[in-house]
Amino acid sequence: MPEIHNYTLNFGPQHPAAHGVLRLVLEMDGEVIQRADPHIGLLHRATEKLAESKPYNQSIGYMDRLDYVSMMCNEHGYVMAIENLLGIEVPQRAQYIRVMFDEITRILNHLMWIGTHGLDVGAMTIFLYAFREREDLMDMYEAVSGARMHATYYRPGGVNRDLPAMMPKYKESKWHSKKEVNSLNQNREGSLLDFIEDFTNRFPTCVDEYETLLTDNRIWKQRTVDIGIVSPERAKQLGFTGPMLRGSGIEWDLRRKQPYETYSKLDFDIPVGTNGDCYDRYLVRVEEMRQSNRIIKQCIEWLKNNQGPVILEDHKFAPPRREEMKADMEALIHHFKLFTEGFCLPVGESYAAVEHPKGEFGVYLISDGANKPYRLKVRAPGFAHLSSMHEMTVGHMLSDVVAVIGTQDIVFGEIDR
């Protein structure tokens, strides 16, 4: 009797390389993939339905949790959809703060991606390097919002508050001596902007370190070059966006093609690949980190030289300042109404998209004039990328499936929303 080599294999749903609750049913001939069928629905958090049962301003926090490594970018798409319907103009300082934090978020996302993708295909060290810088970026999030990840910092009409004038510092303890604390606090003596500026000066050297570990590494190239090739035409047909599309050689970036906030005033380049394989997508994301660093530098310069409001003065949409609320009856009423009922949007529909670290993140909103959406639909970039799993892996080996999942930079919160 001949040996049977056909296997049907369950990859996941709790696989360490699946980055979420992914059940991938693989039909294999020996170790070669013949069919890859992603099953979703094992996480399903009903975010869109939850958002339809709450006032607009109470759903911002749900957006953070959709893709929990690109928090503020998700919020951005949602508040922009609301602002489009309201027809409100965001103060310029708030726009620069948003752009700066969008790019901080892009670096946060790509650091998480490079660390875990490296781990998935067997490169241990890169994970430790990438998470070293993530810690500083988390501190920026925390300084501005009080939370390391789920910031809920963007608001319809601007941002929650201005950038703090001082950074939280380390204190002496039984774990940290005075000498250690002084060296840890060296770049925390000034404001948050000074801390971010110090980071942008250090970061290009850090990216050089990541590239030293991976870019010309023989094993890394063997694992990623010519794996999961997607042609430019096919990438467009599959609905790819972000680094997945740019890795195939198509220069499409919403920050350049449909500029929002202040991107049209900033100077940056859009990296594109030539081969459309896992290695090209790696190179695109690494260069994106350098370009984000450039954008943040320009934002810091503008923010240091220009003061102004960071949220609308209209108390129908933005809460009054704390001291105002304590002293003025009308302000108290505004505050109370805003946080219990929220605000009503005019009847209509709106779609707002941002260039999320993973691709085009869009929020489609239908309003029937009430204080909560009639319908909310999220266009998650990862969903389209995951649907190409079969096409990208067929004919490859089982170990290449891991490399392909890694290169797609999947987070299940947004796919299985």
KAVENQUI-V353349 format. One record per run of one state. SS is the DSSP state (A for helix, B for strand, O for the rest). FROM is the first residue (numbers start at 1). LEN is the number of residues. If there is no record, write none. Layout:
SS|FROM|LEN / SS|FROM|LEN
This chain:
O|1|5 / B|6|6 / O|12|11 / B|23|7 / O|30|2 / B|32|8 / O|40|7 / A|47|5 / O|52|4 / A|56|3 / O|59|1 / A|60|7 / O|67|4 / A|71|16 / O|87|5 / A|92|29 / O|121|4 / A|125|21 / O|146|8 / B|154|2 / O|156|2 / B|158|2 / O|160|18 / A|178|7 / O|185|1 / A|186|3 / O|189|3 / A|192|23 / O|215|3 / A|218|7 / O|225|7 / A|232|6 / O|238|5 / A|243|4 / O|247|7 / A|254|4 / O|258|5 / A|263|3 / O|266|12 / A|278|28 / O|306|5 / B|311|1 / O|312|10 / A|322|6 / O|328|1 / A|329|12 / O|341|7 / B|348|9 / O|357|2 / B|359|9 / O|368|7 / B|375|5 / O|380|1 / A|381|6 / O|387|2 / A|389|5 / O|394|3 / B|397|1 / A|398|11 / O|409|3 / A|412|4 / O|416|2
